[in-house]
Amino acid sequence: MTTTTTSAPVLERRLGPYDAAAIIVANVIGGGILFRSPAVASAVPDAPWFLLAWIAGGALAFMGAMAYAELAALRPKAGGEYVYLREAYGPLAGFLTGWTSFVAGFSGAMAASAVFLIVTLDRFFPGIANSTPLLAIPIPLTPIVFTFSIHTIAACLVIAAAAFIHIRGVGPGRFVSNLLTTLKITAFVLFIAFGLTAGTGESSNLTQSAGAVTATGWIFAFIPVMFTYSGWNAAAYMAEEIRDPGRNVPRSLLLGTAVVTVIYLLINVLYLYVIPIGELAKVQGSVLDVVADRLLGTRAGDIMAVVAIVSLAAGINAWTFAGPRVYFAMARDNAFFKSAARVHPKYKTPAASIVAQAAFTMLLILIGSLDAIANYVGFAITLFAGAAVAAVFVLRARDPEAPRPFKALGYPLTPAIFVLVSLAIVLNAYYSDPRVTGIGTLIILAGIPVYYFFQRRN
């Protein structure tokens, strides 16, 4: 009698360094670069120092990327900082970063982007953003109401489409990711090139000063700068599906971060070329829209709407790619619903985790939370990234002889700088907006009883 055994399906290593770098670029370049520059200009009202803040932000992100590259090469598993915090500080620390990613980090950002994507599409398809309720279902004894409208249904369909693509395999997800990222980069590069050669700006703006620069102001400028750079670690979530991770994960992290830094620097040069630093500090809303209006006149609206649609779609796609790998890793450790650890037998994707994230995102859309929860825990992005980079010190001390295919350049100085700046940003968040940060802290800590629930259940 012959017996046969079939092993459970596992994730496949089908991504190369450029695929992973594309996920980083799509994950990082979004609304931040459209809206954050005025806050930086207000804190640093001097053009050269303003640009230096963006260069320094890129350098800091690069330092973080090098630390993540070492960690990802050391632990080439799905989950990103969930894995690194679990290894360095214990399973509860890892769970809290995964919990925050699920309830806010990825889902909240996806919900907000999907809703705004439909608003932008309404320019070309009038009526698709109609928010008149078709059906409202209140939840008894709570203020929660599930509102079904053309707008919310269309936004949910966007999330469902992204989930469907990524369930169908890494191949289709990679194709869509690379396509959208290429379109996004091309759009920005063409716009920057046109803007700098159109002759409607002043090169003297690049050396102009509208006020004194203080050390405190320059440090405060790092807060919006680093929020705009957040997402440079996206490739780490995909480490289990990247070929030769010890070599290609570091490559993707460094390449993706470098591309983002160059684009951010050039787009801010364009901002200054068209808008003097003092005026830039007072801009309300999207700076890119103001620049486009001055460069393109009446054609600006439609052109920027197309850029926004591509950018938002690329972001949703990147979050659908990266986020579920965190919950997959958690479930594999019995720290989430066990079904989330299942790999689709045919497509070799964490299908259940993709469905779970999409479903929760749709709930946020239907109850109108959008990115409200994400706003409360925004500081946690920096908190957990800083803790993950600090894990480099912990793991080197704990296991100095472990093979490390890549080591962070400039260690221990570069990761130490990143950790200290991250700590300063988090402390400033508690100081400058204690209510919002306090609520965010409660949302994070609410994960503790959930963690013990899964520990008992599994």
PEBEL-V7252 format. One record per pair of residues at least 24 apart in sequence whose ideal C-beta (glycine too) atoms are under 6 Angstrom apart, sorted by the first residue. I is the first residue (numbers start at 1). J is the second residue. D is the distance in whole Angstrom. If there is no record, write none. Layout:
i->I j->J d->D
i->I j->J d->D
//
This chain:
i->9 j->343 d->4
i->9 j->345 d->5
i->9 j->348 d->6
i->10 j->343 d->6
i->11 j->240 d->5
i->11 j->241 d->5
i->12 j->348 d->5
i->13 j->241 d->6
i->13 j->243 d->5
i->14 j->170 d->5
i->15 j->241 d->5
i->15 j->242 d->5
i->17 j->248 d->4
i->17 j->251 d->4
i->17 j->252 d->4
i->19 j->174 d->5
i->20 j->235 d->4
i->20 j->238 d->6
i->20 j->242 d->6
i->20 j->252 d->3
i->21 j->252 d->4
i->21 j->255 d->4
i->21 j->256 d->4
i->22 j->177 d->5
i->22 j->178 d->5
i->22 j->181 d->4
i->23 j->177 d->6
i->23 j->234 d->5
i->23 j->235 d->6
i->23 j->318 d->5
i->23 j->321 d->6
i->24 j->232 d->6
i->24 j->234 d->5
i->24 j->235 d->5
i->24 j->256 d->3
i->25 j->181 d->5
i->25 j->256 d->5
i->25 j->259 d->5
i->25 j->260 d->6
i->26 j->181 d->5
i->26 j->314 d->4
i->26 j->318 d->4
i->27 j->231 d->4
i->27 j->234 d->4
i->27 j->318 d->4
i->28 j->231 d->4
i->28 j->232 d->6
i->28 j->260 d->5
i->30 j->315 d->5
i->32 j->228 d->4
i->33 j->228 d->6
i->33 j->267 d->6
i->34 j->286 d->4
i->34 j->288 d->5
i->36 j->224 d->4
i->36 j->228 d->5
i->37 j->271 d->6
i->37 j->287 d->5
i->38 j->280 d->6
i->38 j->281 d->6
i->38 j->283 d->5
i->39 j->224 d->4
i->40 j->221 d->5
i->40 j->224 d->5
i->40 j->225 d->6
i->41 j->277 d->6
i->41 j->280 d->4
i->41 j->281 d->4
i->42 j->281 d->4
i->43 j->217 d->5
i->43 j->220 d->5
i->43 j->221 d->4
i->44 j->213 d->6
i->44 j->217 d->6
i->44 j->218 d->6
i->44 j->221 d->5
i->45 j->210 d->4
i->45 j->211 d->4
i->45 j->277 d->6
i->46 j->209 d->4
i->46 j->213 d->5
i->47 j->206 d->5
i->47 j->207 d->6
i->47 j->208 d->5
i->47 j->272 d->5
i->47 j->277 d->5
i->49 j->213 d->5
i->53 j->221 d->5
i->53 j->225 d->6
i->54 j->264 d->6
i->54 j->265 d->6
i->54 j->268 d->5
i->57 j->225 d->4
i->57 j->226 d->6
i->57 j->229 d->5
i->58 j->261 d->3
i->60 j->421 d->6
i->61 j->229 d->4
i->61 j->232 d->5
i->61 j->257 d->5
i->62 j->257 d->5
i->63 j->414 d->4
i->63 j->417 d->6
i->63 j->418 d->5
i->64 j->389 d->6
i->64 j->418 d->5
i->65 j->232 d->6
i->65 j->253 d->4
i->65 j->254 d->6
i->65 j->257 d->4
i->66 j->408 d->4
i->66 j->409 d->5
i->67 j->389 d->4
i->67 j->392 d->5
i->67 j->408 d->5
i->67 j->415 d->5
i->68 j->233 d->5
i->68 j->236 d->5
i->68 j->253 d->6
i->69 j->250 d->4
i->69 j->253 d->5
i->69 j->406 d->5
i->70 j->392 d->6
i->70 j->406 d->5
i->70 j->407 d->6
i->70 j->408 d->5
i->72 j->236 d->5
i->72 j->239 d->5
i->72 j->249 d->4
i->73 j->246 d->4
i->73 j->249 d->6
i->73 j->405 d->4
i->73 j->406 d->4
i->74 j->404 d->6
i->76 j->239 d->5
i->76 j->245 d->4
i->77 j->240 d->5
i->78 j->240 d->4
i->78 j->325 d->4
i->78 j->328 d->6
i->78 j->329 d->5
i->79 j->325 d->6
i->79 j->326 d->5
i->79 j->329 d->3
i->80 j->236 d->4
i->80 j->237 d->4
i->81 j->384 d->5
i->81 j->388 d->4
i->82 j->326 d->5
i->82 j->329 d->6
i->84 j->388 d->5
i->84 j->391 d->5
i->85 j->387 d->6
i->88 j->391 d->4
i->88 j->394 d->4
i->88 j->395 d->6
i->92 j->451 d->6
i->95 j->335 d->5
i->95 j->451 d->5
i->96 j->444 d->6
i->96 j->447 d->5
i->97 j->384 d->4
i->98 j->326 d->5
i->98 j->330 d->5
i->99 j->447 d->3
i->100 j->377 d->6
i->100 j->380 d->5
i->100 j->444 d->5
i->101 j->326 d->5
i->104 j->373 d->4
i->104 j->374 d->5
i->104 j->377 d->5
i->106 j->319 d->5
i->106 j->323 d->3
i->107 j->360 d->5
i->107 j->361 d->5
i->107 j->364 d->6
i->108 j->371 d->5
i->108 j->373 d->5
i->108 j->374 d->3
i->109 j->374 d->6
i->110 j->316 d->6
i->110 j->319 d->5
i->110 j->361 d->5
i->111 j->361 d->5
i->111 j->364 d->4
i->111 j->365 d->5
i->111 j->370 d->5
i->112 j->370 d->5
i->112 j->371 d->4
i->113 j->312 d->5
i->113 j->315 d->5
i->113 j->316 d->5
i->114 j->155 d->4
i->114 j->158 d->5
i->114 j->159 d->5
i->115 j->155 d->5
i->115 j->370 d->6
i->117 j->312 d->4
i->118 j->151 d->6
i->118 j->154 d->5
i->118 j->155 d->5
i->120 j->305 d->5
i->120 j->308 d->5
i->120 j->309 d->5
i->123 j->305 d->5
i->128 j->154 d->5
i->144 j->367 d->5
i->146 j->366 d->5
i->152 j->365 d->5
i->152 j->366 d->6
i->155 j->365 d->5
i->156 j->362 d->5
i->156 j->365 d->6
i->159 j->358 d->5
i->159 j->361 d->5
i->159 j->362 d->6
i->162 j->316 d->5
i->162 j->317 d->6
i->162 j->320 d->4
i->163 j->354 d->5
i->163 j->358 d->4
i->166 j->320 d->5
i->166 j->354 d->5
i->167 j->349 d->6
i->167 j->351 d->5
i->167 j->354 d->5
i->168 j->347 d->6
i->169 j->347 d->4
i->170 j->241 d->6
i->173 j->321 d->6
i->176 j->317 d->6
i->177 j->317 d->6
i->180 j->313 d->6
i->180 j->314 d->4
i->180 j->317 d->6
i->181 j->314 d->6
i->183 j->310 d->5
i->184 j->310 d->5
i->184 j->311 d->5
i->184 j->314 d->5
i->187 j->307 d->5
i->188 j->263 d->6
i->192 j->266 d->5
i->192 j->270 d->5
i->195 j->270 d->5
i->195 j->295 d->5
i->196 j->270 d->6
i->198 j->295 d->5
i->200 j->295 d->6
i->201 j->273 d->4
i->201 j->274 d->4
i->205 j->272 d->5
i->205 j->273 d->6
i->205 j->276 d->5
i->206 j->272 d->5
i->208 j->276 d->6
i->208 j->277 d->5
i->210 j->277 d->5
i->210 j->278 d->3
i->223 j->425 d->6
i->230 j->381 d->5
i->232 j->257 d->5
i->234 j->322 d->5
i->237 j->322 d->4
i->237 j->325 d->5
i->246 j->405 d->3
i->250 j->406 d->4
i->323 j->357 d->5
i->324 j->350 d->5
i->324 j->353 d->4
i->324 j->354 d->4
i->324 j->357 d->5
i->327 j->353 d->4
i->328 j->353 d->5
i->334 j->458 d->4
i->335 j->454 d->5
i->376 j->436 d->6
i->376 j->439 d->5
i->376 j->440 d->4
i->376 j->443 d->6
i->377 j->440 d->4
i->377 j->443 d->6
i->379 j->426 d->6
i->379 j->429 d->4
i->379 j->437 d->6
i->382 j->422 d->5
i->382 j->425 d->5
i->382 j->426 d->6
i->383 j->426 d->5
i->386 j->419 d->5
i->386 j->422 d->3
i->389 j->415 d->5
i->389 j->418 d->5
i->389 j->419 d->6
i->390 j->419 d->5
//
